[in-house]
Amino acid sequence: MITSKNAYLAKLTEQIQMKSVNVGKNLEGSTPPSVFIGRWSYPKVYAGPMMVGETGDTSIMDSPESWIGQNKQQEDIINYRMSLVRGKQLIKIDDLENPFVEKLQDISLASTSIDSEATFGRRPTGLMLTEDSTPHGPSAVIEKFDIDAVKWDRQLEKTFYDTDLKAVDAVVNLHNKEVPFSAMQKAFSVGAIGTKNRRKLVPTRWSITACDSTLADEFLKDVRKFEILDTCRVFEFGALNTYYVIILTPTEWQYEWYEAFIKIMGNERLIFSDYETNGGKKEYSIVGGCYYTAKMVVLDYLSKIKKQSGVIILREAYENYVPLGVFNVRENIKEAMKKPYLEFETLEDSLKYAGTKLRIPVKEFVNQGTLLNEMLHTKQTTLDMYFKK
């Protein structure tokens, strides 16, 4: 009996067979640009570049913002990621003067792919496919690493040199300047953002959630001040063996995330969920980083239209689904929020419509969750009940 999403995805990733690129101890090619920082030995971390054995523009291999818009399929993305060879060295998180770390900062701030050359201690082997990160190909300790001259992204460069700018303000500024999320997150991860004495290496997984939650918290400060929507709005979109229905409700801010996994390993039909009321969420979500990235995208939308609402997100994953990282959630929901929405007078009508798009009956989502269940079963008392019309 699987009781947590983490346990389910761990079991799923064990079963998935992938083949990564075959390379030798010496590799000439380019970095998209791309870096990866692990978390297992924190506060020392295995940090290093990710390279591909071809030169030229390889940016598509680590540009998740491009994949769904360009209609890339799951197989395309897996091929990109399995071509990436990860080099690594064990480094203290505060060792930012290390010449190797300075190269990683160069890579993370770069505006284009960079020709690179690496020598590994042994031939890189294996691959990484876990329940919470974008996969990549073989890895090995890197002994020698050289990169060509780098041209930095102008916005990232300004942020790097502003050592009085707090990380929160830097992240919001970069978002407002339309710097891609993945570029901002890499810069955060290699200690290139924030006030001088607080910069450090941050594991890739943590840096993604840190950027998502930072943006979400800042958007929410504004959204709480706005007028509440007067009807329900329903957005939808599907790609990469997933489907999303996003319902904005005419209430104060509150949020519930559901994800269902349907017949991926066998005949399973599992739903996991988490929520927050108007007071927000204190502990880390039991469903992981997708909770924060979905929240961030919807709050970004609400802050732009200057409205407040509640949010219910229903996500289904289908046969042949492969966990590819939280970008999958972020970019799918971004696409959904760009599309025209449908309006409904009631939450019940919104859910009836959602039921025509989802494979699992909406009732099963309701029974699994908390907030949605309460919204449907608690009668709201209004002043109108006490006055004769």
BELVEN-V33102 format. One record per backbone hydrogen bond with DSSP energy under -1.0 kcal/mol. NH is the residue of the N-H (numbers start at 1). CO is the residue of the C=O. E is the energy in kcal/mol with one decimal. If there is no record, write none. Layout:
# BELVEN-V33102
NH:CO:E / NH:CO:E
This chain:
# BELVEN-V33102
8:4:-2.0 / 9:5:-3.0 / 10:6:-2.2 / 11:7:-1.9 / 12:8:-2.3 / 13:9:-2.8 / 14:10:-1.4 / 21:82:-2.2 / 27:118:-2.7 / 29:116:-2.4 / 30:52:-2.1 / 31:114:-2.3 / 36:48:-2.6 / 38:46:-2.6 / 42:39:-1.3 / 44:41:-2.1 / 45:91:-3.0 / 47:89:-2.6 / 48:36:-1.4 / 50:34:-2.3 / 51:85:-2.8 / 52:30:-2.7 / 54:52:-1.5 / 58:56:-1.0 / 61:58:-2.0 / 62:59:-1.9 / 63:60:-1.1 / 66:63:-2.3 / 70:66:-2.0 / 71:68:-1.7 / 72:67:-3.2 / 77:73:-2.1 / 78:74:-2.5 / 79:75:-2.2 / 80:76:-2.4 / 81:77:-2.6 / 82:78:-2.7 / 84:81:-1.0 / 85:51:-3.7 / 86:138:-2.8 / 87:49:-2.5 / 88:140:-1.3 / 89:47:-2.0 / 91:45:-2.7 / 93:43:-2.2 / 95:92:-1.8 / 96:94:-1.6 / 98:95:-1.1 / 102:98:-2.3 / 103:99:-1.5 / 104:100:-1.7 / 105:101:-2.3 / 106:102:-2.2 / 107:103:-2.5 / 108:104:-2.4 / 109:105:-1.8 / 110:107:-1.1 / 111:151:-2.7 / 114:31:-2.1 / 116:29:-2.6 / 117:146:-2.5 / 118:27:-2.7 / 119:144:-2.6 / 120:25:-3.2 / 121:141:-2.7 / 125:139:-1.7 / 128:136:-2.8 / 136:128:-1.5 / 137:81:-1.3 / 137:84:-1.3 / 139:125:-2.3 / 140:86:-1.7 / 142:88:-2.0 / 143:119:-3.1 / 144:119:-1.8 / 146:117:-2.6 / 148:115:-2.4 / 153:109:-3.5 / 157:153:-2.6 / 158:154:-2.1 / 159:155:-1.9 / 160:156:-2.4 / 161:157:-2.0 / 163:161:-1.5 / 165:162:-1.2 / 170:166:-2.5 / 171:167:-2.7 / 172:168:-2.1 / 173:169:-2.6 / 174:170:-2.6 / 175:171:-2.2 / 176:172:-2.6 / 177:173:-1.6 / 178:175:-1.8 / 179:174:-2.5 / 184:180:-2.2 / 185:181:-2.9 / 186:182:-1.9 / 187:183:-2.0 / 188:184:-2.3 / 189:185:-2.4 / 190:186:-1.7 / 191:188:-1.3 / 192:187:-2.5 / 196:163:-2.3 / 198:195:-1.9 / 201:93:-2.7 / 202:189:-2.9 / 204:37:-2.6 / 207:203:-2.6 / 208:204:-1.9 / 209:205:-1.7 / 210:206:-2.6 / 211:207:-2.2 / 212:208:-2.4 / 213:209:-3.0 / 214:210:-2.2 / 215:211:-2.2 / 216:212:-2.5 / 217:213:-2.6 / 218:214:-2.0 / 219:215:-2.8 / 220:216:-2.5 / 221:217:-1.3 / 223:219:-2.6 / 224:220:-2.3 / 225:222:-1.8 / 226:223:-1.4 / 229:308:-2.6 / 232:344:-2.7 / 233:248:-1.9 / 234:342:-2.7 / 235:246:-2.8 / 237:244:-1.7 / 243:316:-2.2 / 244:237:-2.8 / 245:314:-2.4 / 246:235:-2.8 / 247:312:-3.3 / 248:233:-3.0 / 249:310:-2.0 / 251:249:-2.6 / 255:276:-2.5 / 256:311:-2.3 / 257:274:-2.8 / 258:313:-2.4 / 259:272:-2.6 / 260:315:-3.1 / 261:270:-2.6 / 262:317:-2.6 / 263:268:-3.4 / 270:261:-2.1 / 272:259:-2.7 / 274:257:-1.8 / 276:255:-2.6 / 280:277:-2.0 / 288:285:-1.2 / 291:288:-1.4 / 293:289:-2.0 / 294:290:-2.3 / 295:291:-1.6 / 296:292:-2.4 / 297:293:-2.0 / 298:294:-2.0 / 299:295:-2.4 / 300:296:-2.2 / 301:297:-1.9 / 302:298:-2.5 / 303:299:-2.6 / 304:300:-1.6 / 305:301:-2.0 / 307:302:-1.9 / 308:227:-2.7 / 310:249:-2.1 / 311:254:-2.7 / 312:247:-2.6 / 313:256:-2.5 / 314:245:-2.8 / 315:258:-1.5 / 316:243:-2.6 / 317:260:-2.6 / 318:241:-2.6 / 321:318:-1.9 / 328:325:-1.5 / 330:326:-2.4 / 331:327:-3.2 / 332:328:-1.5 / 333:329:-2.5 / 334:330:-2.0 / 335:331:-2.2 / 336:332:-2.3 / 337:333:-2.5 / 339:336:-1.0 / 342:234:-2.1 / 344:232:-2.0 / 350:346:-1.8 / 351:347:-2.5 / 352:348:-2.1 / 353:349:-2.0 / 354:350:-2.4 / 355:351:-2.3 / 356:353:-1.6 / 357:354:-1.7 / 358:354:-1.7 / 364:361:-1.7 / 366:362:-2.5 / 367:363:-2.5 / 368:364:-1.4 / 369:365:-1.8 / 374:370:-2.3 / 375:371:-2.7 / 376:372:-1.9 / 377:373:-1.6 / 378:374:-1.8 / 385:382:-1.5 / 386:383:-2.1 / 387:384:-1.2
